[in-house]
Amino acid sequence: MRSNEAMTRDMKLLRDRRGISSVEFALVCAVFFLFVFGIVDFARAMWEWNSAAKATQFGVRYAVVNDMVSKDLANLKLIGVGGLGAGDPVPIGTAGTGPVICQVLGGNVTCNGSSDAAKVDADAFNAIVAQMQMRDSRVTAENVVIEYRHVGLGFVGNPVGSDIDPAVTVRLTGLVFTFVTPGLSGIFTIDMPDFAATLTGEDLRST
């Protein structure tokens, strides 16, 4: 059986409130800093989202006023194709005007899967990527996809370039958001959605 002295000491310990402020402060700090880092991560996510969207917009603006990545499309001439003559509008579905997708595959810039230098202008592709990187340093060539699609604009016998003026779509894919919140940093990431912007290539010119 415990002595009265021991019981008295235990009661004093139970009533002793010294240090309780430190415990409360530690609990409040943990919640406070989690809240602060949450705000920081949310702000970073919005910043990176906006940067990616702007990079995509700048990429397509550059793409529509500079050389096409697809040399076949840049040099497309349709006189005599399907009975078309000089000055005729080019109907959608005309042979040779199908969509062209340019991207990096296996380390090479390709258009519809071909990396043949006679068909692909890698410098034009890299110039678009460089413009995008000026707005978002996370962008790499592997993240960029450029699509040219005939939408009915253009005429046969265009003296300054391709016989079609395709719609140009630039897509930014594969970006990842990384948390900085303690406990999540380096462990959890979020795959960001694809970003895309489209403009008609009425100002496209080949050199």
C-alpha positions in Angstrom: 0.0 0.0 0.0 1.3 3.4 -1.0 2.3 5.9 1.7 0.5 9.1 2.3 3.6 10.9 1.2 3.7 9.2 -2.2 0.0 9.9 -2.7 0.5 13.5 -1.8 3.4 13.8 -4.3 1.2 12.2 -7.0 -1.6 14.7 -6.4 0.9 17.6 -6.6 2.1 16.3 -10.0 -1.4 16.0 -11.3 -2.1 19.6 -10.3 1.2 20.9 -11.6 0.5 22.9 -14.8 4.1 24.1 -15.4 5.1 23.4 -19.1 1.5 23.2 -20.3 2.0 26.4 -22.3 4.9 24.8 -24.1 2.9 21.8 -25.0 0.0 23.9 -26.3 2.4 26.1 -28.2 3.9 23.0 -29.9 0.5 21.7 -30.9 -0.6 25.1 -32.2 2.7 25.5 -34.1 2.3 22.2 -35.9 -1.1 23.1 -37.1 0.0 26.7 -38.0 3.0 25.6 -40.0 1.0 22.9 -41.8 -1.5 25.6 -42.8 1.3 28.0 -43.9 3.0 25.4 -46.1 -0.4 24.4 -47.5 -0.9 28.0 -48.6 2.6 28.0 -50.1 2.0 24.8 -52.0 -1.4 26.0 -53.3 0.1 29.3 -54.5 3.0 27.4 -56.2 0.5 25.1 -57.9 -1.4 28.1 -59.3 1.9 29.8 -60.4 3.1 26.6 -62.2 -0.3 26.1 -63.8 -0.3 29.7 -65.1 3.3 29.5 -66.3 2.5 26.3 -68.2 -0.6 27.8 -69.8 1.4 31.0 -70.8 4.3 28.9 -72.2 1.8 27.0 -74.4 0.2 30.2 -75.6 3.6 31.7 -76.5 4.6 28.5 -78.2 1.7 28.5 -80.5 2.0 32.2 -81.3 5.6 31.6 -82.3 4.7 28.5 -84.3 2.1 30.3 -86.5 4.5 33.0 -87.6 7.6 30.8 -88.2 8.6 27.8 -90.3 6.6 24.6 -90.0 8.2 21.7 -88.3 6.9 19.4 -91.1 8.8 20.1 -94.3 6.4 18.1 -96.3 3.6 20.3 -95.1 5.6 23.5 -95.6 6.3 22.6 -99.2 2.8 21.2 -100.0 1.7 22.0 -103.5 -1.7 20.7 -104.7 -2.0 21.8 -108.4 -3.6 18.8 -110.2 -4.5 16.9 -107.0 -8.1 15.9 -107.2 -8.6 18.2 -110.2 -7.6 21.3 -108.2 -6.2 24.3 -110.2 -4.4 27.5 -109.3 -6.4 29.7 -107.1 -8.9 27.0 -106.0 -9.6 26.7 -102.3 -8.4 23.4 -100.7 -11.2 21.3 -99.5 -10.9 19.4 -96.2 -10.0 15.8 -96.9 -7.8 16.6 -99.9 -5.0 14.0 -100.3 -1.9 15.0 -98.5 -3.6 17.4 -96.1 -4.1 15.0 -93.2 -3.1 16.0 -89.6 0.6 16.1 -88.9 1.8 15.6 -85.3 5.4 16.6 -84.5 7.1 15.5 -81.2 10.2 14.0 -79.8 10.3 10.2 -80.0 13.4 8.2 -79.1 15.4 11.4 -78.7 14.6 12.6 -82.2 12.2 15.2 -83.5 9.6 13.4 -85.6 6.5 14.2 -87.6 4.0 11.4 -87.9 6.7 9.1 -86.6 9.4 10.0 -89.1 12.6 11.7 -88.1 13.9 12.0 -91.7 15.8 15.3 -92.0 14.2 15.8 -95.4 10.8 15.8 -93.8 11.4 17.3 -90.4 12.8 20.7 -89.5 14.2 20.0 -86.0 15.5 23.6 -85.7 12.0 24.9 -86.1 10.7 22.6 -83.4 13.6 23.5 -81.0 13.0 27.2 -81.6 9.4 26.7 -80.5 10.5 24.8 -77.4 13.0 27.6 -76.6 10.3 30.2 -76.7 8.2 28.1 -74.3 11.2 27.6 -71.9 11.5 31.4 -71.6 8.1 31.4 -69.9 8.5 28.1 -68.0 11.9 26.6 -67.3 10.4 23.2 -66.6 9.5 22.7 -70.2 11.6 20.2 -72.2 11.4 19.1 -75.8 9.9 15.8 -74.7 6.9 17.7 -73.1 6.0 19.5 -76.4 3.6 18.2 -79.1 2.8 20.3 -82.2 -0.1 19.4 -84.4 -0.9 20.8 -87.8 -4.5 20.2 -89.0 -6.1 21.4 -92.3 -9.3 23.3 -91.5 -10.2 24.5 -95.0 -8.0 27.6 -95.2 -5.6 28.1 -98.1 -5.6 28.1 -101.8 -3.8 26.1 -104.6 -0.7 27.8 -106.0 0.2 29.9 -102.9 3.4 31.6 -104.1 4.9 32.1 -100.6 4.5 28.8 -98.9 2.2 25.8 -98.4 -1.1 25.6 -100.2 -2.9 25.2 -96.9 -3.0 27.4 -93.8 -3.4 24.8 -91.0 -4.7 25.3 -87.5 -1.6 24.8 -85.3 -2.1 23.3 -81.8 0.8 23.3 -79.3 0.4 20.9 -76.4 2.4 20.8 -73.2 2.3 17.4 -71.5 3.9 15.4 -68.7 4.5 18.2 -66.2 4.6 17.2 -62.5 3.8 19.3 -59.4 6.0 18.6 -56.4 5.0 19.5 -52.8 7.3 21.4 -50.4 5.1 20.8 -47.4 7.2 18.9 -44.7 6.2 15.2 -44.8 5.0 15.4 -48.4 8.1 16.9 -50.0 9.8 14.4 -52.2 7.2 11.8 -51.5 4.0 13.0 -53.1 3.6 14.6 -56.6 0.7 15.4 -58.8 0.6 14.9 -62.6 -0.5 18.2 -64.1 -3.1 18.1 -66.9 -2.1 18.6 -70.5 -2.1 22.3 -71.7 -3.1 23.2 -75.2 -3.5 26.3 -77.4 -4.6 26.6 -81.0 -4.3 29.3 -83.6 -4.8 29.3 -87.3 -1.5 29.4 -89.3 -2.5 32.1 -91.8 0.9 33.8 -91.3 3.0 30.6 -91.7 5.7 31.0 -94.3 8.4 28.6 -95.5 11.9 29.8 -96.2 
